[in-house]
Each structure stands twice: as C-alpha cells, then as structure tokens.
C-alpha cells in the first residue's frame, strides 16, 4: 500500500509561502539581469535584448512560483525555477570584461540540455522512458564533449551569436588555454549538425508521446511540440545562415527568433497546462451530466472510465468492520488495490479513513489532481444518492407507518361498531322486549305501573337510536357493505344542511381510502354546519380515475385564507389525507363560501 497516492476529500492542501518566496527571488534575479544587460549591451540591441532576456528569466520563474504556491511539491515547477536561474546567468555574455563574458558564453551551452530536459519532463517533471533518458544523456554529452571543452582551445567564441550583442567587438576568451583551429574546423560543424539532429529527435519523441497519451495530456503537449519544432527549425536555419552569410540581416532576425523561443517555451508550457485544466473541467462537467441524479456504483465506474478514457478503470470500496475489507461495485470482496501492470491507485479518504480507491492507467497519474477531483466528485455523487435513497426509504417507512396507523384506527372503529351493534344494541333491544312483556302482564293488575314501564320502553328505544347513530359515526356499516357512494348519500341525508351528492366513476376502494374520504367529508360538513356563517346548503362532488378526488362546498360567508388549517377539524382532515399519500386544500373567499378539497392517488393503499 506504500505506492498508493492518497487523496483527502475533506480538506484542500493549504497554500504556503514557498511560491511567494520564489516569486520575490525571481523578481530580484530578473531585475539584476536586466540592469546588467542595460549597462553592457550594444545600444542598437539593448531594448530587444532586455525584453528577450527578461522574459526568458521571469516567465519560467513566475510560472514555477505560481505552481509552487498551489503545490509546494510540484517537481516541474522546481525545474522551471532552476531553468530561469540558469538562463539569468547567460546575461554575463553581454559583459564588457573578458572573464564574465567568457563565463556567460560558456554557460549558454548549458541552456540546451536544460531546455531538452524541460521539454521531455513536461508536465510531471520526470523522465519516464528509456528513450527520453538516452536523449537527455546524449544532449548532456554533446554539451560536455563538443561544446564546453572547446572553450579551452578557442581564442574567441563563434560569432555572430544571439546571446551576445557585441558582434565583432566581443572580448577575447579568457578561458582559452591554447588554440587548435584545425580541431575546431571539424568540431564546430559536427556539433551543430548533432545539435539539430538531437533536438529533432526530441521533437519526434514528443510527437509520438502526444499521439500515445490520453486526450487530456494531448491538449497539454500539442503547444509544446509546436514550439519545440519551431526551435529546431530556427536552430538549423541559424547555423546554416551563420556558416554562409554570418553578417546578414536574415541571420540576425533568425538569431533573435531562436533566442525568443526560450521564453516562448515557457508560454507554451502555460498554454498546455491551461488546456489541460480546460479539458479536465469539461471532462468533470461531462461526468456530472452522465452520472445524472440517480447514479449507482456501476454507473459511476462506467462514467469515470469513459471521461478518463480508461476502459480498464476500476473503483473499489472500503467496507469498515472487524476486520474491514475491500469490495467491488457488486459487493464482492476483492484484494487490496495496489500498483501493478501499468496501473496506479488513487485513494479517497474522509477524515483520515479510507472510503474508496480508483485503480486507473498510470498515464493519468501525470495529472493526479484531475483524477482526484473526478474521484471525489463521483464518490460524493454516489454518497448523495445513497443519502437520498435513505431519505426516500425513511419517507416510505413513515408513509407506510402512518397508513398502518390509519388502517389500525379504522379496524378499531369497525370493531367498536360491531361490538355496539352485536353487544350493547342487542341487549337494549332485548331489554325493551322484556319491558314490553312485563307491561302487558301488569296491564290488568296495575295499569299505572304498566304505563310507567312503557315510558321506560320509550327511553330504551331512544337509547337504541342514539347507540345506532353513535355506531354509524364510529364506522358506518353502510360504508363497509355498500361502498363510498351509498355511504356519502346517507351522510347527506342525515346532515342538518340541505346537501347534494354528485359522483363520477366511483368504485369500491380499500377500507383505508373509503374511510379517509368518508370521514373527511363528514368533518367538512360538520365544520360547515357549526362554523360557516350564513350557510344554507352544501354540495359534495367525488370523482374517480387515476386519483380519487372530492370537494365539499358550502355557500356560507367564507373566511380569510390565512386561517386555513388552523382549526382542529381541518388539521385532522389534512393529517388523515396525508397518511394515505393524499393532498388537502382549502379555498375560501369572503361572501363566496368555502371549498374543502382532497385528492388521493389510487395506487396508494389500494
């Protein structure tokens, strides 16, 4: 597990002062180099030399400082800063003194190995293939064997040279120990040809890498390949022109273009990095759109594999426990993720605890931030979906629980209604019959006592009617036997208000739904009877279909809408409907009456 790159999803890396310190150092170095060039360069070339050298020094140090400020461990940023410092030393080639001039001219030959290393190490800061390492060593050997040693056997450095504006008036070579013109006649053209060939090989390697890597890195490498090609063309053209017509204007123009390619390389690095970020942002956007609002583990893996252009990508999850274990998207245990067969692992943690790991192509490790961002986003989406699923599950359980409570309450109503009908009511009927029989036997012996018993019969009969009415209020037998239509019509007949009932496509439904509609309508009629001012009539409309809808309207004076659902009756009305998945509404306009409405989806509870 030591090779696993870890990502912490709960916090970002803190910014440090490293980039700021580097930026200040770069500013001082650039200022010093510009001052030196301004003091020593030839008048006609001073401005152009200051601009070119200033950009060649400031741009790589500035870009490196920016990246270091975001990530102090950025290897390529450190290389950029080092390259800018090396480039600053070449300003000595503008010196009037022989010693600083000679040192500056010799250091110019170190620039090419530095540039080659930067090009091949972009964007990670590492040389990753054997071919690239051989190229770097070949350029280093070329500079170490055919360039730097010649400073010891040449009385003067080659002219013209874009690094020095002294032309034919340059100081002598203070490093020379002797003179070997015959050797230089062979070495000079040989090293120039080898330089062009090696730099051309660098361009070929970069181009092949661009064709081989993932699209994200292609967007970063294309501008770098373009500037590398332009630099090798400028180098070849300059060498040819200097050998054939060294003092022409064309030679000077090509020389300045070659020198200007140095800051242009840094610009292309920046463009490539921006392109990479833009592509990454687009990929993340596409990932977000593809995942959609209801992504699962399989969707997550497929979406990430497509947007990261890695068909072999896998996502494994850490299952806590004693002991914990890694599982795949199906829940099957898998071995711990590890780096193997050209694949690396990006691990996502939450609060220091592992959550998941993404096993992906090693090429994507060149931009770990993108992989980390995609992984964290995708897993956050999955976690949100899980949370939403849990919420929906809780809501379903709550709705089912409330529906069960309604069902239990209605069943209890039916039980009480049966007990009243089969128990208390039957006993009262039996009591009335016995009183009647006793009254008949006493009629001849004691008419007064017989009359008193018959008065008790009337009281018992009234009690029977009250029990029947009470039983119907608890749960009307007509509702269970004949359904909602007949029960509502009976309810309207018993209502003190003149009430009309209109039904359409009303069928038999579950006990819970029929009881909910019946008692809600009864509650609405009761409210209208007790509380509606000026009410003279009411109407009931019930409609079947995909939803069972009903309205209870009275022609009273109405009330202000803001007082809706504040009374106990209306609160009961709303709660009962919501318990079976229904919806409630109250519409009231002063002087135009009140309408209580309800709607129940028939797939709930049917």
BAKE-651593 format. One line per 8 residues: number of its first residue (from 1); for each residue x, y, z of C-alpha. Coordinates in Angstrom, 2 decimals, decimal comma. Example, Ala and Ser with C-alpha at 12.3 -4.5 7.8 and 13.67 -1.06 7.14 Angstrom:
// BAKE-651593
1	12,30:-4,50:7,80 ~ 13,67:-1,06:7,14;
END
This chain:
// BAKE-651593
1	0,00:0,00:0,00 ~ 3,03:2,30:0,13 ~ 2,71:3,15:-3,56 ~ -0,85:4,33:-3,31 ~ -1,40:8,02:-3,97 ~ -3,78:9,30:-1,35 ~ -6,47:11,95:-1,69 ~ -8,22:13,57:1,24;
9	-11,75:14,55:0,30 ~ -12,49:16,58:3,38 ~ -9,92:19,34:3,05 ~ -7,71:21,03:0,50 ~ -3,96:21,33:0,82 ~ -3,07:24,62:2,47 ~ -1,30:27,22:0,41 ~ 2,22:28,02:1,59;
17	4,65:30,89:1,28 ~ 7,03:28,87:-0,93 ~ 5,69:30,34:-4,15 ~ 5,84:33,85:-2,73 ~ 9,48:33,47:-1,73 ~ 10,36:32,09:-5,15 ~ 8,50:34,93:-6,87 ~ 10,40:37,55:-4,86;
25	13,70:35,83:-5,63 ~ 12,79:35,69:-9,30 ~ 11,95:39,38:-9,31 ~ 15,35:40,22:-7,79 ~ 17,21:37,97:-10,22 ~ 15,33:39,36:-13,23 ~ 15,95:42,93:-12,10 ~ 19,64:42,27:-11,65;
33	19,92:40,60:-15,07 ~ 18,08:43,45:-16,79 ~ 20,27:46,02:-15,09 ~ 23,36:44,15:-16,21 ~ 22,13:43,89:-19,81 ~ 21,13:47,56:-19,85 ~ 24,59:48,54:-18,66 ~ 26,54:46,38:-21,11;
41	24,51:45,57:-24,24 ~ 25,13:47,39:-27,50 ~ 22,96:50,45:-27,96 ~ 21,16:49,21:-31,08 ~ 20,20:45,88:-29,49 ~ 19,79:46,91:-25,86 ~ 15,98:47,16:-25,75 ~ 15,37:43,91:-27,62;
49	17,98:42,10:-25,56 ~ 16,43:43,34:-22,31 ~ 12,93:42,25:-23,34 ~ 14,04:38,83:-24,56 ~ 16,27:38,05:-21,58 ~ 13,80:39,47:-19,10 ~ 11,05:37,24:-20,43 ~ 13,38:34,22:-20,61;
57	14,16:34,63:-16,90 ~ 10,91:35,95:-15,46 ~ 8,44:33,66:-17,21 ~ 9,79:30,27:-16,05 ~ 10,43:31,55:-12,52 ~ 6,99:33,18:-12,41 ~ 5,19:30,08:-13,68 ~ 7,18:27,92:-11,29;
65	6,34:30,22:-8,36 ~ 2,65:30,11:-9,27 ~ 2,61:26,32:-9,33 ~ 4,66:26,05:-6,15 ~ 2,20:28,33:-4,40 ~ -0,52:25,80:-5,23 ~ 1,59:22,71:-4,60 ~ 4,99:23,02:-2,87;
73	5,91:19,53:-4,06 ~ 5,47:20,28:-7,78 ~ 8,63:18,83:-9,39 ~ 8,18:20,52:-12,75 ~ 7,70:23,90:-11,04 ~ 11,07:23,46:-9,34 ~ 12,66:22,65:-12,70 ~ 11,18:25,82:-14,18;
81	12,64:27,92:-11,37 ~ 16,05:26,28:-11,79 ~ 15,91:26,85:-15,54 ~ 15,10:30,53:-15,02 ~ 18,11:30,91:-12,72 ~ 20,36:29,21:-15,31 ~ 19,02:31,47:-18,03 ~ 19,78:34,51:-15,87;
89	23,48:33,58:-15,75 ~ 23,71:33,80:-19,54 ~ 23,28:37,57:-19,16 ~ 27,01:37,60:-18,39 ~ 27,54:37,12:-22,14 ~ 26,73:40,84:-22,52 ~ 29,63:41,85:-20,24 ~ 32,48:44,06:-21,44;
97	35,03:42,20:-19,31 ~ 36,64:39,10:-20,74 ~ 36,12:36,87:-17,70 ~ 32,36:37,41:-17,11 ~ 31,83:37,43:-20,88 ~ 33,61:34,09:-21,28 ~ 31,71:32,54:-18,38 ~ 28,42:33,75:-19,83;
105	29,22:32,40:-23,29 ~ 30,21:29,02:-21,85 ~ 27,01:28,84:-19,80 ~ 25,00:29,41:-22,98 ~ 25,96:25,85:-23,95 ~ 24,28:24,58:-20,78 ~ 20,95:26,04:-21,89 ~ 20,23:23,36:-24,50;
113	20,44:20,38:-22,08 ~ 18,20:22,32:-19,67 ~ 15,64:23,05:-22,41 ~ 15,67:19,44:-23,60 ~ 15,13:18,17:-20,06 ~ 12,25:20,60:-19,54 ~ 10,55:19,58:-22,78 ~ 10,83:15,85:-22,10;
121	9,87:16,17:-18,41 ~ 6,72:18,23:-19,06 ~ 4,31:18,21:-17,27 ~ 5,32:15,93:-14,37 ~ 8,98:16,92:-14,03 ~ 10,15:13,34:-14,57 ~ 11,79:11,50:-17,44 ~ 9,80:8,29:-17,70;
129	11,10:6,26:-20,69 ~ 14,48:4,83:-21,65 ~ 14,45:6,69:-24,98 ~ 13,91:10,02:-23,25 ~ 16,71:9,31:-20,77 ~ 19,07:8,44:-23,61 ~ 18,19:11,66:-25,40 ~ 18,88:13,72:-22,30;
137	22,23:11,99:-21,78 ~ 23,10:12,44:-25,47 ~ 22,50:16,20:-25,23 ~ 24,47:16,40:-21,98 ~ 27,37:14,51:-23,56 ~ 27,21:16,73:-26,62 ~ 27,50:19,82:-24,45 ~ 30,13:18,21:-22,23;
145	32,33:16,89:-25,01 ~ 31,88:19,09:-28,07 ~ 30,88:22,46:-26,60 ~ 32,22:23,20:-23,13 ~ 35,76:21,79:-23,71 ~ 36,20:23,92:-26,82 ~ 36,21:27,00:-24,58 ~ 39,73:25,88:-23,63;
153	41,08:25,69:-27,21 ~ 39,46:28,69:-28,92 ~ 40,78:32,20:-28,66 ~ 37,34:33,64:-29,46 ~ 33,80:32,30:-29,25 ~ 31,84:31,84:-32,50 ~ 30,26:35,00:-33,88 ~ 27,66:36,22:-34,56;
161	25,75:34,83:-31,60 ~ 22,22:35,80:-30,45 ~ 23,29:35,61:-26,80 ~ 25,77:38,47:-27,15 ~ 25,19:41,80:-28,89 ~ 28,89:42,71:-29,12 ~ 29,19:41,43:-32,71 ~ 32,81:41,65:-33,94;
169	33,84:43,69:-30,87 ~ 33,43:40,92:-28,29 ~ 36,09:40,41:-25,61 ~ 38,61:37,61:-26,02 ~ 38,06:34,16:-24,49 ~ 39,56:34,36:-21,00 ~ 39,10:30,60:-20,56 ~ 41,31:29,61:-23,51;
177	44,49:27,68:-22,66 ~ 45,60:27,46:-26,27 ~ 44,40:27,45:-29,87 ~ 43,53:24,49:-32,13 ~ 41,84:25,87:-35,24 ~ 42,18:22,55:-37,11 ~ 40,24:20,77:-34,40 ~ 37,59:23,47:-34,33;
185	37,12:23,28:-38,08 ~ 35,95:19,68:-37,56 ~ 34,20:20,01:-34,20 ~ 32,15:23,11:-34,98 ~ 30,09:21,77:-37,92 ~ 29,86:18,33:-36,29 ~ 28,36:19,64:-33,08 ~ 25,96:21,93:-34,93;
193	24,63:19,03:-37,00 ~ 24,38:16,81:-33,95 ~ 22,54:19,56:-32,07 ~ 19,94:19,85:-34,80 ~ 19,58:16,07:-35,05 ~ 19,24:15,55:-31,32 ~ 16,78:18,39:-30,95 ~ 14,85:16,97:-33,92;
201	14,80:13,61:-32,14 ~ 13,32:15,38:-29,10 ~ 10,54:16,76:-31,31 ~ 9,85:13,26:-32,70 ~ 9,69:11,76:-29,20 ~ 7,32:14,49:-28,06 ~ 5,11:13,99:-31,11 ~ 4,96:10,23:-30,56;
209	4,11:10,77:-26,91 ~ 1,35:13,19:-27,93 ~ -0,20:10,55:-30,18 ~ 0,08:7,88:-27,50 ~ -1,18:9,58:-24,35 ~ -4,72:10,27:-23,18 ~ -6,64:13,19:-24,72 ~ -6,18:15,26:-21,58;
217	-2,37:15,19:-21,93 ~ -2,61:15,64:-25,68 ~ -4,14:19,06:-25,08 ~ -1,18:19,93:-22,87 ~ 1,54:18,60:-25,20 ~ 0,41:19,99:-28,56 ~ 1,63:23,59:-27,98 ~ 4,89:22,24:-26,51;
225	5,51:20,11:-29,60 ~ 4,80:23,13:-31,80 ~ 7,36:25,38:-30,05 ~ 9,95:22,57:-29,98 ~ 9,57:22,16:-33,73 ~ 9,87:25,91:-34,24 ~ 13,04:26,00:-32,11 ~ 14,78:23,20:-34,04;
233	13,90:24,87:-37,36 ~ 15,26:28,19:-36,07 ~ 18,44:26,48:-34,81 ~ 19,06:24,74:-38,14 ~ 18,39:27,91:-40,12 ~ 20,66:29,98:-37,88 ~ 23,55:27,53:-38,15 ~ 23,24:27,48:-41,96;
241	22,99:31,26:-42,28 ~ 25,86:31,88:-39,89 ~ 28,09:29,48:-41,86 ~ 27,19:31,01:-45,26 ~ 26,41:34,66:-44,59 ~ 27,15:35,38:-40,96 ~ 26,63:39,17:-41,00 ~ 23,34:39,37:-42,97;
249	20,15:40,83:-41,57 ~ 18,44:37,46:-42,04 ~ 20,99:35,84:-39,74 ~ 20,24:38,44:-37,07 ~ 16,48:38,01:-37,37 ~ 16,68:34,22:-37,14 ~ 19,07:34,55:-34,19 ~ 16,60:36,73:-32,31;
257	13,78:34,33:-33,14 ~ 15,87:31,47:-31,82 ~ 16,59:33,39:-28,62 ~ 12,96:34,42:-28,26 ~ 11,93:30,73:-28,45 ~ 13,28:30,39:-24,91 ~ 10,51:32,47:-23,23 ~ 8,08:31,13:-25,83;
265	8,68:27,62:-24,48 ~ 7,50:28,74:-21,05 ~ 4,45:30,39:-22,63 ~ 3,65:27,10:-24,37 ~ 4,06:25,26:-21,07 ~ 1,50:27,63:-19,55 ~ -0,86:27,24:-22,53 ~ -0,55:23,46:-22,31;
273	-1,35:23,49:-18,61 ~ -4,34:25,76:-19,19 ~ -5,55:23,47:-21,99 ~ -5,19:20,54:-19,63 ~ -7,25:22,32:-16,99 ~ -9,93:23,29:-19,52 ~ -10,14:19,72:-20,77 ~ -10,30:18,44:-17,18;
281	-13,08:20,89:-16,35 ~ -15,01:19,78:-19,43 ~ -14,50:16,13:-18,51 ~ -15,76:16,79:-14,99 ~ -18,79:18,59:-16,42 ~ -19,50:15,67:-18,75 ~ -19,02:13,30:-15,83 ~ -21,58:15,25:-13,82;
289	-24,08:15,15:-16,69 ~ -23,51:11,47:-17,36 ~ -23,83:10,41:-13,75 ~ -27,25:12,02:-13,55 ~ -29,37:12,36:-10,43 ~ -29,63:8,64:-9,64 ~ -26,19:7,17:-10,22 ~ -25,23:3,83:-8,75;
297	-21,82:2,20:-8,35 ~ -21,90:0,64:-11,81 ~ -22,90:3,93:-13,46 ~ -20,11:5,67:-11,58 ~ -17,42:3,29:-12,83 ~ -18,63:3,40:-16,45 ~ -18,87:7,20:-16,45 ~ -15,41:7,64:-14,95;
305	-13,92:5,09:-17,37 ~ -15,36:6,99:-20,33 ~ -14,46:10,50:-19,22 ~ -10,95:9,50:-18,07 ~ -10,54:7,48:-21,29 ~ -9,51:4,39:-19,34 ~ -11,62:1,29:-20,15 ~ -9,76:-0,74:-17,52;
313	-10,58:1,69:-14,70 ~ -11,96:0,08:-11,54 ~ -13,49:1,52:-8,36 ~ -13,30:-0,46:-5,14 ~ -14,82:0,46:-1,80 ~ -13,65:0,08:1,76 ~ -16,13:-1,73:3,99 ~ -15,40:-0,93:7,65;
321	-15,60:-3,73:10,15 ~ -13,53:-6,04:12,25 ~ -11,72:-6,75:10,11 ~ -12,53:-4,29:7,31 ~ -12,24:-5,35:3,69 ~ -12,30:-4,02:0,12 ~ -15,30:-4,79:-2,08 ~ -16,21:-4,08:-5,69;
329	-19,37:-2,43:-7,03 ~ -21,30:-5,71:-6,66 ~ -20,32:-6,09:-3,01 ~ -17,94:-8,97:-3,74 ~ -14,68:-8,96:-1,68 ~ -11,53:-8,07:-3,66 ~ -7,84:-7,89:-2,84 ~ -6,42:-4,56:-1,62;
337	-5,78:-2,17:-4,54 ~ -2,13:-1,87:-5,50 ~ 0,10:-0,52:-8,25 ~ 0,70:-3,12:-10,94 ~ 0,67:-3,73:-14,70 ~ 0,87:-0,06:-15,66 ~ -1,92:0,93:-13,27 ~ -1,77:3,17:-10,21;
345	-4,17:3,75:-7,37 ~ -5,78:6,99:-6,25 ~ -7,23:6,55:-2,79 ~ -10,07:8,70:-1,45 ~ -10,18:9,31:2,29 ~ -12,72:11,00:4,51 ~ -11,49:12,26:7,84 ~ -8,41:10,06:7,58;
353	-10,48:6,93:6,96 ~ -10,46:5,15:3,57 ~ -13,66:5,40:1,57 ~ -12,77:4,07:-1,86 ~ -9,90:3,66:-4,30 ~ -9,74:4,22:-8,06 ~ -7,40:1,90:-9,98 ~ -6,51:3,64:-13,26;
361	-3,97:3,91:-16,05 ~ -0,55:5,18:-14,96 ~ -0,70:7,84:-17,69 ~ -3,44:9,61:-15,76 ~ -1,07:9,96:-12,81 ~ 0,63:12,76:-14,76 ~ -2,30:14,91:-13,66 ~ -3,25:13,46:-10,26;
369	-5,36:16,49:-9,36 ~ -7,78:15,70:-12,17 ~ -8,11:12,06:-11,13 ~ -8,53:13,10:-7,51 ~ -11,19:15,67:-8,38 ~ -13,10:13,23:-10,58 ~ -12,89:10,53:-7,91 ~ -14,02:12,77:-5,07;
377	-16,86:14,26:-7,14 ~ -18,10:10,89:-8,38 ~ -18,00:9,34:-4,93 ~ -19,71:12,39:-3,44 ~ -22,45:11,96:-6,05 ~ -22,78:8,31:-5,12 ~ -22,86:9,14:-1,42 ~ -25,52:11,81:-2,01;
385	-27,56:9,27:-3,92 ~ -27,21:6,86:-1,01 ~ -28,32:9,56:1,41 ~ -31,26:10,44:-0,81 ~ -32,10:6,77:-1,03 ~ -32,04:6,53:2,74 ~ -34,24:9,62:2,99 ~ -36,69:8,20:0,48;
393	-36,66:4,93:2,38 ~ -37,36:6,77:5,62 ~ -40,19:8,69:3,97 ~ -41,63:5,47:2,58 ~ -41,40:3,85:6,00 ~ -43,06:6,91:7,55 ~ -45,85:6,88:4,97 ~ -46,36:3,15:5,46;
401	-46,35:3,62:9,22 ~ -48,97:6,37:9,00 ~ -51,04:4,25:6,63 ~ -50,82:1,35:9,08 ~ -52,00:3,64:11,88 ~ -54,98:4,71:9,76 ~ -55,74:1,07:8,95 ~ -55,48:0,09:12,62;
409	-57,69:3,01:13,65 ~ -60,31:2,10:11,04 ~ -60,20:-1,53:12,06 ~ -60,69:-0,46:15,65 ~ -63,66:1,68:14,54 ~ -65,20:-1,31:12,80 ~ -64,62:-3,48:15,88 ~ -66,30:-0,92:18,15;
417	-69,16:-0,57:15,68 ~ -69,62:-4,37:15,66 ~ -69,42:-4,52:19,45 ~ -72,06:-1,79:19,77 ~ -74,29:-3,43:17,18 ~ -73,88:-7,00:18,37 ~ -73,50:-6,22:22,09 ~ -74,97:-3,08:23,61;
425	-77,59:-2,54:20,93 ~ -78,84:-6,14:21,05 ~ -79,02:-6,06:24,84 ~ -81,01:-2,85:24,71 ~ -83,39:-4,40:22,19 ~ -83,79:-7,42:24,45 ~ -84,39:-5,12:27,42 ~ -87,11:-3,27:25,51;
433	-88,86:-6,54:24,63 ~ -88,76:-7,71:28,26 ~ -90,20:-4,40:29,41 ~ -92,98:-4,76:26,87 ~ -93,82:-8,28:28,07 ~ -93,83:-7,19:31,73 ~ -96,02:-4,19:30,90 ~ -98,56:-6,48:29,21;
441	-98,75:-8,76:32,29 ~ -99,18:-5,77:34,62 ~ -101,76:-4,06:32,45 ~ -104,74:-5,67:34,18 ~ -103,30:-5,75:37,70 ~ -101,71:-2,28:37,75 ~ -102,31:-0,06:34,73 ~ -100,29:2,70:36,38;
449	-97,16:0,50:36,67 ~ -97,68:-0,78:33,13 ~ -97,73:2,81:31,81 ~ -94,52:3,55:33,73 ~ -92,82:0,54:32,12 ~ -93,93:1,69:28,68 ~ -92,33:5,07:29,37 ~ -89,12:3,17:30,12;
457	-89,55:1,40:26,76 ~ -89,52:4,81:25,03 ~ -86,33:5,75:26,89 ~ -84,71:2,45:25,85 ~ -85,81:2,99:22,23 ~ -84,31:6,47:22,26 ~ -81,09:4,99:23,69 ~ -81,06:2,36:20,94;
465	-81,31:5,06:18,28 ~ -78,52:7,00:19,93 ~ -76,34:3,89:20,02 ~ -77,09:3,23:16,36 ~ -76,22:6,84:15,50 ~ -73,04:6,63:17,54 ~ -72,08:3,36:15,85 ~ -72,65:4,87:12,42;
473	-70,42:7,79:13,41 ~ -67,65:5,47:14,50 ~ -67,76:3,44:11,29 ~ -70,95:3,29:9,25 ~ -71,94:-0,22:8,36 ~ -73,26:1,09:5,04 ~ -69,72:2,17:4,07 ~ -68,33:-1,32:4,61;
481	-71,31:-3,04:2,94 ~ -72,24:-0,75:0,02 ~ -69,24:1,50:-0,52 ~ -68,47:5,19:-0,67 ~ -71,30:6,30:-2,96 ~ -74,15:5,00:-0,79 ~ -72,44:5,98:2,45 ~ -72,00:9,60:1,33;
489	-75,61:9,83:0,22 ~ -76,73:8,54:3,62 ~ -74,41:11,08:5,25 ~ -76,00:13,86:3,18 ~ -79,50:12,75:4,17 ~ -78,59:12,91:7,86 ~ -76,86:16,30:7,57 ~ -78,78:19,26:9,02;
497	-77,87:21,23:5,88 ~ -79,56:20,51:2,55 ~ -76,76:18,60:0,84 ~ -76,49:17,33:-2,74 ~ -74,11:14,49:-3,72 ~ -72,58:14,10:-7,20 ~ -70,31:11,14:-8,01 ~ -68,46:10,11:-11,15;
505	-66,63:6,80:-11,79 ~ -66,63:5,99:-8,09 ~ -65,88:2,32:-7,39 ~ -65,00:0,22:-4,38 ~ -61,62:1,03:-2,84 ~ -59,61:-0,13:0,13 ~ -61,06:0,34:3,60 ~ -58,40:2,98:4,36;
513	-59,23:5,13:1,31 ~ -63,00:4,84:1,65 ~ -62,84:5,66:5,36 ~ -60,49:8,59:4,73 ~ -62,82:10,17:2,15 ~ -65,96:9,47:4,18 ~ -64,72:10,91:7,45 ~ -63,02:13,86:5,73;
521	-66,31:14,75:4,02 ~ -68,14:14,28:7,31 ~ -65,63:16,58:9,04 ~ -66,07:19,21:6,32 ~ -69,89:19,07:6,60 ~ -69,66:19,29:10,37 ~ -67,40:22,37:10,12 ~ -69,79:23,99:7,66;
529	-72,76:23,28:9,95 ~ -71,08:24,58:13,09 ~ -68,87:27,40:11,89 ~ -69,97:28,69:8,47 ~ -71,98:31,89:8,78 ~ -74,97:32,34:6,53 ~ -74,70:28,82:5,14 ~ -77,88:27,46:3,53;
537	-76,69:24,42:1,50 ~ -73,72:22,23:0,69 ~ -72,63:20,06:-2,24 ~ -70,37:17,02:-2,40 ~ -68,51:16,09:-5,60 ~ -66,49:12,84:-5,85 ~ -64,53:11,77:-8,95 ~ -62,69:8,52:-9,58;
545	-59,94:7,73:-12,08 ~ -56,19:7,67:-11,51 ~ -56,80:9,72:-8,38 ~ -59,84:9,82:-6,15 ~ -60,77:13,49:-5,84 ~ -63,53:15,13:-3,82 ~ -64,80:18,62:-2,99 ~ -67,16:19,77:-0,25;
553	-68,54:23,26:-0,92 ~ -70,80:25,39:1,24 ~ -72,43:28,73:0,33 ~ -71,58:30,47:3,60 ~ -69,77:33,75:4,09 ~ -66,31:32,12:3,94 ~ -63,20:33,22:5,83 ~ -59,69:34,60:5,27;
561	-57,37:32,07:3,53 ~ -54,56:32,57:6,07 ~ -56,68:30,92:8,77 ~ -56,88:27,66:6,82 ~ -55,63:24,52:8,60 ~ -55,54:26,24:11,97 ~ -58,66:24,58:13,40 ~ -58,61:21,10:14,90;
569	-61,07:19,76:12,34 ~ -59,11:20,99:9,35 ~ -55,85:19,73:10,87 ~ -57,41:16,28:11,30 ~ -58,66:16,47:7,73 ~ -55,14:17,20:6,39 ~ -53,39:14,60:8,56 ~ -55,79:11,84:7,59;
577	-55,34:12,52:3,87 ~ -51,54:12,72:4,08 ~ -51,46:9,42:5,96 ~ -52,65:7,63:2,80 ~ -50,49:9,72:0,45 ~ -53,18:12,27:-0,33 ~ -53,22:16,05:-0,55 ~ -55,51:18,59:1,04;
585	-56,53:22,13:0,18 ~ -58,98:24,72:1,45 ~ -60,22:27,57:-0,75 ~ -62,33:30,28:0,79 ~ -63,34:33,72:-0,35 ~ -65,33:36,08:1,86 ~ -69,02:36,11:0,77 ~ -68,44:33,26:-1,73;
593	-68,31:30,23:0,53 ~ -65,68:27,62:1,27 ~ -64,45:24,58:-0,64 ~ -62,58:21,77:1,07 ~ -60,80:19,51:-1,44 ~ -58,85:16,31:-1,26 ~ -57,00:14,06:-3,70 ~ -55,68:10,53:-3,14;
601	-53,54:8,54:-5,61 ~ -55,33:5,23:-6,05 ~ -52,09:3,23:-6,23 ~ -51,51:4,10:-2,55 ~ -53,37:1,79:-0,28 ~ -55,49:0,17:-2,97;
END
